[in-house]
Every structure is written in structure tokens, then in C-alpha cells.
């Protein structure tokens, strides 16, 4: 899994608006982002087969869908 710089920035900015602070806010937001990939990741279009393995890149579009900005 990879997280783009733009996605990291959106996640950090969203965490500033949460009632929890620091790592707890980041954990809550990140949990929402990866939830749809936890139980059946291979059915998601964002998960790609690469070199005999699988790859997921969390980008700003994925983050925006979750935080709705």
C-alpha cells in the first residue's frame, strides 16, 4: 500500500477538525479510508495486480470520497 503526498496532506488537515487529537484522530480517519478494503480488497477497482502481488495506492480522490471535501 502506498499513500500519495496529497492524500497524506488531506488526512492530516481533516484530523485537525476531529474532536480527538493526534494519533487517535489519524487512526479514526485512516480506518474510514481503508474500511472498504479490509474484508474483500480484491473486488475493489483501486486494488491492482502487480508483479504477482497486489497494490493499493491511497490518493486524494479516495480520501476525498471518504471525508467528502
C-alpha positions, 0 to 999 in steps of 0.5 A, a space after each residue: 500500500 502506498 499513500 500519495 503526498 496529497 492524500 497524506 496532506 488531506 488526512 492530516 488537515 481533516 484530523 485537525 477538525 476531529 474532536 480527538 487529537 493526534 494519533 487517535 484522530 489519524 487512526 479514526 480517519 485512516 480506518 474510514 479510508 481503508 474500511 472498504 478494503 479490509 474484508 474483500 480488497 480484491 473486488 475493489 477497482 483501486 486494488 491492482 495486480 502487480 508483479 504477482 502481488 497486489 497494490 493499493 495506492 491511497 490518493 486524494 480522490 479516495 480520501 476525498 470520497 471518504 471525508 467528502 471535501 
